[in-house]
Each structure stands twice: as structure tokens, then as C-alpha cells.
Amino acid sequence: MPETKTQKRKFMPSIRVGGSGMDMDAMRNLAQRHPEEFIGKAQALIDGGSMRWGSVPSLQRMFNVLVGDDGEFIKVPVRMEVMGQERTIMASAFPVLCGSLTVAGINDAYSAVPTISEQLVREIDDNKKISQFVSLKSEDTNIDRVDEGENFPEIGAGEEKYEIRNKRNGRRLTISAEMVEENDSAGIVQKVNALGEIAGEYVEEQSLRRICDIDGSGTSPAEPYVLRLNGTGTALYQTANTTLTRLPTTGNRITSNALVDSTDLENARARLAAVVNSRGKRVSIPWNRCKILVPDALVGTANKIRKSEYEPGVQNEVSNWGPIGDYQPGVVSSTKLDDLSTTAWYFGWFEQQFIRKWKLRFEYVTMTMDMAEFLRNRTAFQARIAWDCEVGATDYVYVVQNLAGTTAP
């Protein structure tokens, strides 16, 4: 019977992972005879999810098979980026393989961290420590008719500048010779998972803290401010428009507006409906693109309001905030917000107001070693991850903060 397309065999990588674990002999042969293919084959298994630190049957065996007959680590060519330039270097196969396994483990752990901040910001890349975002302020004469023979009036223009700064962070891990000798793969997995979890949690917590402007809009405002208007740190959430002049006179912080029912949402919506642009004209905000940001303590209340088709206690009155109402904001919640406040909540078009700037996306570096270095300090493998990101506001009219009382979180 001729072979059909569905029966056609696929090419299999030279390094295999089966029921008995990695084929260590195949790994050694490939690294020695075809070093240029070694990492590509291993990476295919790693990318496919079948090769992880937890699947290594013996760390010591993996270490030994990647030592050549001359007693030195087998070298393989790898491409790496150094200061924006890609180069090919010869590196020891053992730390290179460890590096690929570690990156996969970090990514798995990072992806497993529950996050909501990506729904509340726009993401950009900018390698400057201080990034400036310019918003043009158009000025008009408010003339609504130009008679024949008269000159058309010229509009004026000014600028509002918003700054977003940077925040550098990172962590290292070391795999010692003792961990290899004792086959402590569980300890390695724990360290790798911790790297991914720490990175994910730090970015999430930092982002939510900025969006809520816990520091800059606190009772005693202080750095870091999420709003840096024309180079000056300014409280984002205020109860008056003394500084932020495009807000209504009552500002963008509503006190004594605990989330209880749809009237509290309507209070927030009405406050946003009163904001204006630089010409004094009201800003059109699409309510279906807005979100209700709540701590876990309020998520039940928020969902109850959003899922109720009719106003409670009012016969046949459709709720504007329900599933068939005119407003369709999403509910976004995180337990991490409860660490900031269990009663404060936010309403608005978040991604229109907040940018998360990455000066450095997650960067991973492996220390390439030789046998002499291993003998000196009994370090089998070292790696570090680093990142640099910050969240900033590029406007102040799109999000309202709501407090149950009068004290800022």
C-alpha cells in the first residue's frame, strides 16, 4: 500500500528523549562530530517541551558526556548578541545546554504567574533612561463662522511633555559542582522557577503600584510619581483641578464612592464625561473600551453589577451596566491590588493613559566556562536575567480613582 501524506515519517532530531530519558551517547556524538548542529537539535527538543531540567536523568552523566577526550569541555559554535552586534563564538557545550534549559524553565515559570497589567498599559521599547512623550495642545479662537473676504484664523499650539523613567532589576543563579555530583535536579528546578516567578511578580507589582499611583498620589505624595508632567512629578489622582486643568473642578479622585451598586459606576462615568481637551472641548471616551479595576475583595460586587440585566429593586428597568446595557466595561481584578487597598477601585480607559516602557526586555546571559575555571571554583554553571521597565502616565483624564472614604491608599 503506498504511503499517504498522513503516514509520511517526520525527520527526528539526533538527540532523543524517550521513556528512559535523554540519549546521552547521541548527545555526545553530535556535540563532537557535528558541533554546529548540537544546539539546534537540543533547542528543537526544548522548544517542543520534551526536554527540561526535570527530564535530565543524571546531571553528572550529562556533565561527563560533554567533556571531550582531552579533558576539556566540548566546544560548540553559538551566536550571541553583544552591544547590538551578533557574533559567533565557540562556547562550552555544557553551559550552553544548561543555558537553553534554564531559559525554557524561566519562561515556563514566568508565563505561569497570573497577571493583569498587560491589559492596562500600552507596551513600548525605548533604550533611553528618560523618555519624553509630547502631546500637542491646540489653541483655538472658537470662531464658528468666517465671512467672505475675511482671513481664516490661525490656530496656536503648545506642548505637554510627559516623562517616563527607568527601573533596572535582575537576578543570578549558580549551579555548583555539588549539585551536579548529587544529581540535585530538584534544587536546580527550584532555582530556575524562582527566577521566572520573581521576574513576573516584580513587573506585575510594580505596574499595578504605578497605575494606582500609590506613592505619588498618597497622603504624603513622594517619588516615584507615575505622572511626570513637563518634567515635574505630580500626583495623578486629585480632588481638584488646580494643577491638572483639563479635569473637572472636582478632579479625578472621587471620595466616599465605595463600589456597592451601579450608581457608584455612574458616578465614575459622569466624572470622566466631564473631562476636556486642550481646547476646552469634552473628550469622547468609548465606554465599551473602559475597564473596572478592582481588588479581589470587590470582584464579586463588580461582577454582580456587570452581570445583572436589570436594576435591582426597579421593575423592568434595564441596567446600563449589565450584559444588555449601553455600557460594556470589562472587570479586571488581582489579589495583588488587595495589598495596596481592599476598597479603592478604578474606572477608565487605562491603555489610553498608561505606557509600560521597556528599556531592556528580559535579557538572559550564561557564563561560558572552561575546565580550568570549573576546577578553581567548582562552579558548574552561572546565569543571570535582567530587565528594565517602568510605567508612566501620558495623560490624566482617562482614569478615575474611587475611594470608599476620604483617605488615599
C-alpha positions, -999 to 999 in steps of 0.1 A, spaced: 0 0 0 15 34 -10 24 57 19 -1 86 22 7 121 34 -7 114 68 16 83 71 47 101 60 75 99 85 89 130 100 126 138 105 136 132 141 163 151 160 195 132 167 192 138 204 161 119 216 141 119 248 123 86 254 109 67 282 143 61 297 153 98 294 178 116 272 200 96 249 233 108 264 255 89 239 238 105 210 242 139 227 280 134 230 284 121 194 265 150 180 285 176 200 318 160 189 311 152 153 286 180 143 290 207 169 272 232 146 241 211 148 242 203 185 224 233 199 199 234 171 189 198 178 187 203 215 168 236 211 142 218 189 135 194 218 134 223 243 111 243 222 88 213 218 86 210 256 101 174 258 134 185 272 136 202 305 157 202 336 133 178 352 138 153 324 176 151 328 182 116 341 216 123 356 232 157 359 266 141 364 262 119 333 252 149 312 283 168 325 306 139 318 294 132 282 301 168 273 337 166 284 360 156 255 388 131 253 413 158 261 396 165 295 382 198 283 346 207 277 335 200 241 331 234 223 302 243 200 296 274 179 269 297 192 256 331 181 252 358 206 244 395 206 269 418 222 261 455 223 237 453 194 260 431 172 256 394 166 287 373 168 295 336 166 318 323 193 329 289 205 315 280 239 315 250 261 286 227 253 277 220 289 269 256 300 253 263 266 229 234 271 223 244 307 215 279 294 189 267 270 173 245 296 173 274 321 157 299 297 129 274 289 123 269 327 123 306 334 98 312 306 76 284 319 76 299 354 72 335 342 42 325 320 26 307 349 25 339 370 -11 353 368 -10 389 356 -35 416 345 -12 446 340 -7 439 303 -45 447 299 -40 481 314 -10 495 295 4 501 261 39 484 257 68 502 240 105 497 237 129 527 242 165 524 253 167 558 269 167 562 307 143 591 304 117 590 276 96 620 267 62 618 251 49 651 237 12 659 235 3 689 213 -21 714 229 -41 731 202 -55 765 209 -84 779 190 -103 812 188 -137 795 190 -149 814 159 -176 793 143 -180 813 111 -156 831 87 -174 856 64 -164 861 28 -134 882 24 -121 877 59 -89 859 68 -92 824 83 -80 825 119 -48 806 126 -47 781 154 -20 781 180 -2 751 195 16 744 227 31 712 242 26 690 272 56 668 279 53 635 299 83 617 311 88 580 318 119 569 336 135 535 340 139 509 367 166 483 364 164 449 381 176 413 378 188 381 395 215 355 392 217 317 398 246 294 402 247 256 398 276 242 418 296 211 412 280 196 443 245 200 427 258 181 397 275 154 417 244 149 439 221 149 409 201 177 426 179 184 396 151 193 420 172 221 435 180 234 400 144 234 390 135 253 422 161 280 415 150 283 378 114 285 388 122 312 414 139 333 387 108 333 364 84 338 393 104 367 408 106 385 374 69 380 367 58 392 402 81 422 403 69 435 370 33 429 379 35 445 413 55 475 400 30 481 372 -1 479 394 15 502 420 22 528 393 -13 525 378 -28 532 412 -1 558 419 3 546 454 34 567 460 27 599 440 -10 602 450 -6 591 486 -15 611 517 21 624 516 30 624 478 65 612 471 86 595 444 82 576 423 54 595 405 36 578 376 28 613 362 57 635 354 42 665 336 67 688 319 95 672 340 78 676 374 64 647 395 27 654 401 0 635 419 -21 617 393 -53 614 413 -66 647 428 -98 660 442 -95 694 424 -82 706 391 -57 732 405 -27 715 388 -44 692 362 -65 718 345 -83 696 320 -101 678 347 -135 689 361 -133 711 392 -137 681 414 -107 663 399 -103 626 390 -105 612 426 -140 605 439 -142 602 477 -169 583 495 -178 563 464 -174 527 476 -183 501 450 -218 489 461 -241 492 431 -244 507 396 -249 542 409 -212 542 420 -202 532 385 -224 560 372 -206 585 395 -173 575 380 -185 576 344 -201 610 349 -167 623 362 -149 611 331 -176 625 309 -167 660 322 -130 660 312 -119 682 284 -91 685 258 -68 715 254 -94 735 236 -119 731 264 -140 706 245 -153 674 261 -133 642 254 -152 614 238 -145 582 257 -158 549 243 -173 533 274 -171 498 260 -133 501 260 -132 511 296 -124 487 325 -134 484 361 -102 477 380 -109 462 415 -91 443 442 -102 407 449 -123 419 478 -145 438 453 -145 414 423 -178 397 434 -196 430 437 -182 442 403 -192 410 385 -227 411 401 -233 446 388 -220 437 353 -240 405 350 -273 419 362 -296 426 333 -320 448 353 -316 473 381 -322 456 415 -355 468 431 -367 486 400 -392 466 379 -383 461 342 -355 488 342 -326 476 322 -292 483 338 -269 504 317 -240 484 331 -255 449 326 -249 425 297 -277 441 276 -270 477 287 -253 505 268 -220 504 287 -199 472 285 -168 477 306 -147 447 314 -139 437 350 -102 433 358 -90 421 392 -59 409 410 -52 398 446 -21 420 444 -43 450 444 -56 440 479 -20 446 492 -25 482 481 -61 487 492 -91 464 496 -116 492 490 -102 516 463 -112 509 428 -106 525 394 -126 531 362 -115 542 328 -97 537 295 -64 526 311 -43 518 280 -50 552 266 -34 568 297 -6 544 307 25 532 289 49 505 301 83 513 287 109 486 283 144 500 283 156 464 284 134 434 277 142 402 297 178 396 290 194 363 297 232 357 299 251 325 306 287 324 318 308 305 294 334 284 313 364 262 307 376 232 327 403 253 345 377 277 358 355 248 369 384 232 388 392 266 405 359 274 420 337 243 414 311 263 397 294 242 370 271 269 356 261 305 362 234 326 346 216 359 352 185 376 339 179 413 338 152 437 329 145 474 329 109 487 327 88 515 341 52 525 338 42 562 332 11 582 325 9 602 293 -23 619 302 -45 623 333 -81 625 320 -89 588 312 -90 571 346 -109 579 378 -99 567 413 -127 559 436 -123 557 474 -147 542 500 -138 571 523 -116 601 521 -81 586 528 -58 577 499 -45 542 498 
